[in-house]
Each structure stands twice: as structure tokens, then as C-alpha cells.
């Protein structure tokens, strides 16, 4: 078992229990509670809050309930984005994490409202804790920028608006930096904020490399995996701007390997600069299986 697997074993169950218990306590409207909990509790890798907790651990900062609350707020935003992404007006997907999507289960109206509620609840969680006011402000600003009109939403618009246009590699990377990468960037940033770090540069370069690698790998899996393993439809990206479509499958694997190496180099520089052990964060790259490992 590698360090990532050990960290997942230590924290994923705690993250899941915290999410579901807090939703049960806080959401008074029964149908809304059911719809929100349905998607939050559907599973998932929890990579984003895990990255935040791993950043705190790397900086030798204890994971208190307040810091766990702030870390899991990001999962609420991520889940909202998935609910809305699956809607008929967007990707029109019927399956997510091996279960019917939220709008299939509850209808479009309730799904939209459940997503809205998860997004706004995230901001509540970032400000109803015992973190310092300065940290709360930085966290709220960070997640708003990552998820908002210059971040994830902008990336989603780029994706929808360019379905019929062939993008260059630089354009595709910029699209995915916003759509996927910015929430992962924030996952590490939030850990740095709560750790009172002073220099973010190399840590955020790692985050950006991981975010790009995550999207490349997701595109690869749409070609190479199957619905049972992924828990969602595959072969959905035939006419879309993806790395395999632009670079070919071998080229996408090569880009993945290069991106992972860039992230590892950033962590090495961070370790040399601070003296902190970056092995845990580096282990997150074990999530990706390179071509020669398949």
C-alpha cells in the first residue's frame, strides 16, 4: 500500500461521515436534504479535500474539525458542479458514480436547486468555524475565484461554446485549467492558507500540474476504460476537444507523463526551499496509470 492509499484509508471515511452527518443536521427541507445527500454520498475519490488535508499534513499542521470543515466545503462545490454538469442542458448524462444522476432521480428542478444549495452551503462552512478571520476571508475569496466566472464556470462555457471548434493545445490547456484545474489549485491553496505558508509558488505549480494530469487522464479513461469501472458513461468525447482527440492516445499518455514530471519537480523545489517532506503530496501522482503500466 503506497502513501496515497494509506492516506485515503485514514481520511476518506472520515470525510464521508463528516459530509453526511453535517448535511443531515443542517438541511431542514426533507426533499432538498435527500437530493443534496444523494449526490454528496454517492461516493467519489475525495481527491480535492484529500489534497487540502495532505497539504496541512505536509506542513505539520493538525487537522482539527474546523480545518476539516473548511476542506470538505470544497467537496460541496465539486458535487454541485457535477449535478449541474449532468443536466440535460449540459452533458445530459444519466449515470454518475454508478448511480442515476440527480436529475434522473429527482427531476431537473430539484437537481438544479440541490446544486444551488450545495454551492451556497460551501461558503457558510468556510465562515462558520473557529479559523481566523483573515483565513476565512482568504478561503472565501479563493474558492469564489476558482469556481466562478474566471474559473470553473468560465471553463465550462469555453467547453460548451467550442464543441464544434478545434482548439489548439494551448487553448485546450487553458480551458481545462479553468474547468478542472482551478478547483484542484484551490484545494492546495486552501491548505497553504490554513498552514500560514509564506511562499505558494512551487506548491501551486504542483497543484496545477496535478490538475492538468487529472484532466488528461480523465480524457484517456473515456477511451480506454468501461462504464462499470468508471461508474459513468464512456466514449462520450468522440467529437469533443480532448487530449486523445488532439494528440492521439499515445500523445496523450506522453503529455500525461511530462505533466506528472513537472509536478514532481515543483515538489522537489518546494522541499529544497522549505525542508518539508513532500512524499505524501508526491504520492498523489500514483493515481495515474501510465501507458506502460496498463
C-alpha atoms as one frame of an Amber mdcrd trajectory, in Angstrom:
protein
   0.000   0.000   0.000   1.520   3.339  -1.049   1.261   6.600   0.858  -1.797
   7.764  -1.072  -3.656   4.535  -0.302  -2.701   4.831   3.371  -3.855   8.443
   3.483  -7.129   7.540   1.766  -7.686   4.748   4.290  -7.082   7.219   7.104
  -9.279  10.056   5.825 -11.876   9.128   3.177 -14.267   7.508   5.656 -13.910
  10.497   7.989 -14.599  12.901   5.117 -17.676  10.929   4.077 -19.017  10.706
   7.615 -18.493  14.419   8.190 -20.243  15.386   4.971 -23.308  13.220   5.518
 -23.663  13.990   9.217 -23.449  17.741   8.669 -25.976  17.679   5.820 -28.365
  15.640   7.949 -28.099  18.165  10.777 -28.243  21.351   8.742 -30.715  20.855
   5.888 -34.257  21.096   7.221 -36.248  20.696   3.985 -36.666  16.902   3.602
 -36.638  16.626  -0.191 -33.751  19.053  -0.514 -31.838  17.163   2.165 -32.402
  13.901   0.304 -31.329  15.317  -3.053 -28.203  17.006  -1.699 -27.169  13.981
   0.334 -27.851  11.638  -2.596 -25.111  13.184  -4.726 -22.680  14.008  -1.923
 -22.899  10.471  -0.531 -22.711   8.776  -3.940 -19.002   8.201  -3.449 -16.097
   9.613  -5.358 -12.377   9.767  -4.776 -12.481  12.850  -2.499  -9.176  13.882
  -4.072  -9.827  17.581  -3.541 -10.327  17.562   0.241  -7.610  14.916   0.471
  -5.203  17.314  -1.244  -6.074  20.007   1.293  -5.556  17.635   4.215  -2.321
  16.322   2.690  -1.030  19.884   2.341  -1.800  20.531   6.012  -0.091  17.264
   6.972   2.969  18.184   4.901   3.207  21.459   6.830   2.807  19.556  10.127
  -0.494  21.310  10.890  -3.025  19.326  12.925  -6.338  18.562  11.222  -8.929
  19.965  13.583 -12.683  19.812  12.992 -12.616  23.431  11.804  -9.957  22.658
   9.210 -11.820  19.509   8.158 -14.969  21.596   7.720 -13.121  24.064   5.512
 -11.543  21.255   3.492 -14.841  19.460   2.883 -16.555  22.687   1.772 -14.706
  22.176  -1.497 -16.407  18.822  -1.979 -19.779  20.578  -1.774 -18.726  22.873
  -4.636 -17.383  19.949  -6.640 -20.618  17.982  -6.171 -22.743  20.976  -7.187
 -20.705  21.238 -10.386 -21.284  17.559 -11.182 -25.046  17.824 -10.643 -25.271
  20.790 -12.997 -22.807  19.277 -15.491 -25.026  16.186 -15.835 -28.200  18.156
 -16.607 -29.946  17.725 -19.977 -28.979  21.274 -20.965 -25.307  20.411 -20.401
 -23.931  16.847 -20.849 -27.297  15.095 -20.436 -25.770  12.158 -18.546 -27.903
   9.510 -16.875 -25.201   7.869 -14.749 -22.770   9.275 -12.195 -20.634   7.172
  -9.826 -22.598   4.097 -10.833 -25.961   5.601  -9.870 -28.679   7.539 -11.712
 -27.754  11.200 -11.925 -29.507  13.663  -9.634 -31.918  14.964 -12.260 -32.875
  11.414 -13.254 -33.607  10.595  -9.620 -35.294  13.831  -8.510 -36.139  15.785
 -11.680 -34.379  18.746 -13.228 -35.928  21.324 -10.929 -34.829  19.671  -7.682
 -31.409  18.833  -9.133 -30.768  22.479 -10.004 -31.859  23.579  -6.549 -29.769
  20.892  -4.842 -26.728  22.144  -6.743 -27.509  25.747  -5.821 -27.845  24.762
  -2.166 -24.540  22.870  -2.111 -22.696  25.822  -3.634 -24.020  28.333  -1.140
 -23.609  25.958   1.810 -19.900  25.744   0.999 -19.494  29.451   1.719 -21.341
  29.004   5.009 -18.942  26.237   6.034 -15.939  28.431   5.248 -17.149  31.155
   7.602 -18.842  29.243  10.462 -15.738  27.894  12.148 -13.005  28.972  14.525
 -10.412  29.771  11.887  -9.018  33.284  11.963 -10.985  35.969  10.162  -8.054
  36.503   7.811  -8.023  32.820   6.866 -11.799  32.784   6.364 -11.613  35.777
   4.020  -8.756  34.231   2.033 -10.583  30.896   1.741 -13.837  32.504   0.593
 -12.033  34.659  -1.960 -10.036  31.677  -3.186 -12.986  29.364  -3.714 -15.079
  32.118  -5.322 -12.306  32.807  -7.819 -11.723  29.099  -8.500 -15.393  28.254
  -9.027 -16.662  31.500 -10.516 -16.720  33.448 -13.772 -12.941  33.456 -14.178
 -12.532  29.844 -13.060 -14.620  26.684 -13.343 -17.713  28.353 -14.820 -15.615
  30.093 -17.471 -14.026  26.775 -18.363 -17.432  25.163 -18.700 -18.543  27.984
 -21.026 -15.361  27.530 -23.075 -16.145  23.819 -23.333 -19.755  24.295 -24.419
 -19.006  27.156 -26.799 -16.195  25.315 -28.584 -17.743  21.893 -29.108 -17.726
  22.497 -32.879 -14.317  24.219 -32.934 -10.934  22.533 -32.996  -8.815  24.080
 -30.238  -5.035  24.256 -30.151  -3.178  22.509 -27.346  -2.633  25.816 -25.524
  -6.333  26.675 -25.830  -7.335  23.234 -24.568  -4.980  23.511 -21.603  -6.413
  26.928 -20.731  -9.958  25.555 -20.958  -9.152  22.703 -18.606  -7.133  24.900
 -16.254 -10.385  26.725 -15.599 -12.879  23.867 -15.835 -10.979  21.250 -13.822
  -7.684  22.667 -12.653  -8.829  25.697 -10.698 -10.679  23.690  -8.023  -7.621
  21.457  -7.625  -5.429  24.565  -7.444  -7.713  25.843  -4.684  -7.542  22.505
  -2.840  -3.812  23.007  -2.299  -4.167  26.770  -1.835  -6.656  26.289   0.997
  -4.186  24.037   2.782  -1.457  26.625   2.353  -3.767  29.331   3.721  -4.657
  27.278   6.798  -0.971  26.384   7.293   0.023  30.075   7.173   2.526  29.316
   4.419   4.504  32.275   3.135   5.571  31.198  -0.362   2.987  29.431  -2.501
   4.830  29.268  -5.839   6.154  25.704  -6.079   3.246  24.199  -4.154   0.755
  25.734  -6.566   2.843  24.627  -9.549   2.428  21.098  -8.196  -1.319  21.699
  -7.863  -1.604  22.965 -11.431   0.366  20.013 -12.779  -1.825  17.601 -10.848
  -4.968  19.325 -12.141  -3.812  19.111 -15.752  -2.758  15.483 -15.308  -6.164
  14.717 -13.799  -7.977  16.053 -16.881  -5.656  14.333 -19.357  -6.152  11.059
 -17.505  -9.925  11.522 -17.419  -9.878  12.010 -21.204  -7.741   8.886 -21.602
 -10.107   6.822 -19.469 -13.034   7.851 -21.661 -11.216   5.998 -24.461  -9.655
   3.073 -22.599 -11.963   2.237 -19.686 -15.532   0.969 -19.365 -18.752   2.129
 -17.732 -18.611  -0.465 -14.938 -15.154   0.664 -13.793 -15.776   4.411 -14.111
 -19.370   4.487 -12.859 -20.326   6.831 -15.698 -20.752   6.557 -19.473 -17.603
   6.219 -21.576 -16.850   7.019 -25.220 -18.719  10.293 -24.749 -15.940  12.530
 -26.055 -15.737  11.440 -29.697 -16.288  14.907 -31.164 -15.089  16.976 -28.218
 -11.842  18.803 -27.570  -9.872  16.206 -25.622  -6.205  15.279 -25.372  -6.582
  11.900 -27.137  -8.573  13.550 -29.938  -5.953  16.285 -30.341  -2.733  14.363
 -29.674  -3.741  10.746 -30.245  -3.816   8.245 -27.393  -0.035   7.778 -27.309
   0.457  11.550 -27.433  -1.978  11.995 -24.549  -0.049   9.462 -22.465   3.181
  11.301 -23.303   1.646  14.632 -22.258   0.447  12.992 -19.042   3.944  11.704
 -18.246   5.506  15.117 -18.944   2.936  16.878 -16.767   3.499  14.477 -13.872
   7.262  15.044 -14.082   6.734  18.819 -13.969   4.651  18.397 -10.809   7.302
  16.224  -9.188   9.994  18.775  -9.992   7.890  21.516  -8.387   7.584  19.451
  -5.217  11.320  18.813  -5.200  11.951  22.552  -5.370   9.425  23.130  -2.573
  11.169  20.532  -0.419  14.593  22.071  -1.056  13.226  25.501  -0.212  11.391
  24.593   2.988  12.936  21.359   4.235   9.456  19.814   4.436   8.891  16.204
   3.378   6.792  16.221   0.187   6.483  12.434  -0.175   2.781  12.416   0.703
   1.861  15.002  -1.915   4.087  13.302  -4.472   2.210  10.040  -3.859  -0.943
  11.607  -5.341   0.617  11.056  -8.758   0.255   7.303  -8.179  -3.437   7.843
  -9.006  -2.421   7.954 -12.679  -1.501   4.774 -14.520   0.844   5.461 -17.404
   0.630   3.603 -20.693   3.431   1.155 -19.908   1.638   0.201 -16.679  -1.620
  -0.793 -18.425
